[in-house]
Amino acid sequence: MEYNSYWYLGLGILSILLLIYVCKKTRSPRSLLLFIAMIGLGYMIETVIYNFGHSYQYYPKFISLDSFYDSNMGAIASNALALPAVATFIGTLRKSWLWILFFISLFAGIEWTFLKLNIYSHNWWKIGYTSLGLLVFFPLAKIFYQLLSRPLKGYLHSLFLFLIVGPFSGSFHIMPIMFFTIRYYEFGLFDQQSQDTTAFSAIFYLTATLFYVWIAKRQWKVKWYKYLITPLLMYTVNVILQKAGILHSLVWWDTWYYVILSICLLKLTVTFSKHLSIDPQKNA
């Protein structure tokens, strides 16, 4: 294992330990829902500033064959573990502004250290931008937890369902591409193939997640129609993208993976939808 990898693994392990502490302390499923929702929010922010804005680069040395996919793994360590875990700690345990400022300072120190160790670099980003963003991100976790502590309906239900399903949709979309090279996208947004693929994958998963949320909330008499329409639509979209020269499948099972994944994600969306509609106090 590379020297760089240990730093990212250490950050990830500490984040998991903090999350375990929070879950044991609160003993509430809503803590995990908050954690996943904060990952969803982090993914959306990263889509703008990292995927399209190319703000910074990570060097965790997890994937040796492609530097941009390797950088994606560093982004996941930060946005799927470290920041959401701390946000969950602050939100569920209702920590004060002193705690928020402490963690903002801590992450500024970690970012500075990673820069000095040359395991992370800025393109146009600044440490101050991270700190300003966390001034919003961490307090927002407290608001999210208050909202998640009651049954959700309407717009808020759809919003949180989107944030919660998004990380599953995004991660299961991009992971096989990065590790097994099952496909790539050629959309023309960036010259580097892996960056172009990552950017289009973000568009794909966000659009797919919107669809999962929409169809999961349809109150149709014949419920299994959803499980027929969803894979058929996923298959059709894949074929259209192939015909358009955007999608290039590299293994025979590529399309079928995403078709089956769409069914699983729809089922997951329906499950989360029901859970968000239940009063957590009565369900405790």
N, C-alpha and C positions, 0 to 999 in steps of 0.2 A: 504493500500500500504506500502511496506517495505521502510525502510530508504534508502537503496541502490538505489532503483528505482528512487527516486527524483533527485539524481545526474545525472543519465543517461537521465531522462526526461528533466531536465534543459538543459543539453548539446544539446539534440535533438531540443528543442524549440528554443534555441538561434541560432542554425544552420539553422532552417527553416526561422527564422526572417531575418537572413543575406541573405539567398537565395531570399526571397521576395524583399528585398532592391535592390539586384543586378538586378533582373528581371524588377523592376520598373525603375531603373536607365538606363538600356540599352534598354529596350522595344524590345528585340530581341529574337526570338525563339531559336537562336543559343546558347544563354546563358543556356537555359535548356538542350540543346543537350550536351553542354560541361559538365554540372553537371552530366548528366546520363553517359557520357563517362568516367568521372573520377570515378564514382561508379564502372563501369565495370572494369577499371584498378585496383581499390582497391580490388575488389572481386578476381581478378586473383592473386594479391600479397598475399592476405589472404589465398588463396587456398594452396599456397606453405608454407608460414611461420606459419600459424595458424592451418589450417586443417591437413596438413601432418607434419609440423614441431613442432606442439604443443608448440609454443613459449611462449604463455601467456594465462591467464584465466581471464574471466570477471565474476563478481558476481552482475548482475543488479537486481536479485530477481524478474524477470518477469514470469518465468516458474518454478514452485515449484517442479514438478514431476521429472525433469531430469536436473542435474547440467550442463551437456555439452550443451544441447539445450538452457539453460538459458544463458550460456556463448556466444552462437551464437547470441543471442539478443543484448548483449553488443557489439559484433563485428559489428553488423549491425548499431547500434547507432553511432559507430565510423566511419565505412567505407562507409555507405550509407547516412550519414548525415554530420557529423562534418568536416571531412577532404575534401570531395568533395565540400561542401559549401564554405569553405575557398579557396580552389583551384579555384573555379569558380569566386569568388570575385577578386582574384589576376589575373586570366587570362583575364576575360572580361574587367576589369577596368585598365588593364596593370600596375599593381602596381610594384614599384621598389623593389630592393633587400632589402632595409630597411624594407619594409612591410613583405617581405618573412622571413627575420631573426626575425622580431617581432613575427610572427605567429609560427615560429618554437620554439622560446623561450616560447611562450604561451602554446603550446601543451606539451612541456617538463614539464612545471609547472603543467599542468592539470594531466599529467601522474604521476608525483611525488605525487600530492595530492591524486589521486585515490589509489596509492600504500599505502600511509600513512593511508588512511581511510579503508584499507582492503576491498575495493570493486573491486579490480583488483590485479592480481599478475603476477610476471614473473616466467617462468620456466628456460629458458636460455637467454631470451631477456634482453636488456639493454635500458635505456632511450636514450643513445647515438645512438643506432641503429635506433630508430625512427627519431631522428634529422637528421641523415645522409640520411635516406630515403626521408624525406621531402625536403631536399636540391635538390633532383631530381624531386619529385612529384609536388611541387608547380611551379617551372619554366616550367615543362613540360605542365602545364595547359595553360601557355601563348602561347606556340608553338601550342598546340591543337586548341586554339581559333583562331589563325591566319589561320590554315588550314581549320577550319570549316567556316571561313568567305568567302570562295569561293566554287564553285561547285566541288565536289569530283568525281574522276574517278579511275578506275583500282584498284590497290593494296590499296591505301589510302581509297578509298570508302569502300572496303571490311573490312579493319581494323576498321574503325570507326563504320561501321554497326555492326560488331561483338561486339565492346565495348559497344554500345548503347543497343543492344538487350540482351546482357548477363545478366544485372541486373534483367530484367523482367523474363528471363528464369530461372535464379538461384533462385530468391525470390519466384516465384510462384511454384517452384519445392519443396523447403525445408519448406516453411511456413506451409502447411497442415500437413506435417510430424511432425513438432515440436508441433503444437497446437492441432491437432486432431488425431495424431498417426494412420494415415491411412495406413502406410507401414513402413517397415524397410529393410535395406540391410545387408547382411551377406557376406562380401567380404573377410574377414580375414586379413584386414590391421591392425586393432586395436582390442584389447580385449573388450573394452567398446562398446556396441551396438550402442549407439547414436553417438559416435565418428566415428565408422566404417560407419554408415549411412551418416553422414555429409560428410565424405571424398569421398564416392562413389557418393553421390549426386552432388558433385563438378565435378567429372569426367563426370557424366551423363549430367549435364546442359551445360558444356563446349562443349562436343561432339554434343549435340543437337543444340546448337547455331551455331556451324560451319555448320551443315547441313542446318539450316534455311537460313543462309547467302548464302550458295552455291545454294540452290534450288530457292531462291527468285531472284537470278541474272540470272537464266536460261531464255533465250529468246525463249520460246516455242510458237508455233502457237496456240495451245490449252492451254490456261492459267489455266483452272480449273484442269488440270492433277496434278498440284502441290498440290492442295487441296484434291486430292484423294490419291496420293502417300504418303504424309506426315503423315496423321493419320493411314494409313495402316502400314507404317513402324514403327510408335510409338507403335501400338498395337503388332506388331510382336516382337519388341525388348522387350516389357514387358513380353510377353509369354515366350520368350527364357530365360530371366533372372529368371523367375519363375521356369522353367524346370531345370535350372542350380542350383537352390537352393540359388541364390543370392538375389532375390526379394521375400519378404513375404508380401502379401497384407492382410490387417486386416479389411477392409470394402468392401462391394460389389461394390461400385462405384469407387474404387481406380483407376483401369486401365482406366475406361471411363473418369475420370477427366483428366488424362494425355493425352489421345487421343484428347479430346476437346481442352485442353490447347495447344496442338501442332498446331491445326488449327488457334487458336487465335494468337499465337506467329508468325506463318507464315504470317498472314495478317498484323500484326504489323511490321514485318521485311520488307515486300513489301512496306508499307507506309513510313517507315523511309528511305528505299532505294531511293524512288522517291524524298523525301525531301532533302536528302544529295546531289542529283544530280542537284538541282536547285540553281541558283545563288541567294544568300540571298539579294544582293543589288537590284536585279530586283523584288524580291518577297516582298521587304519591303513596 
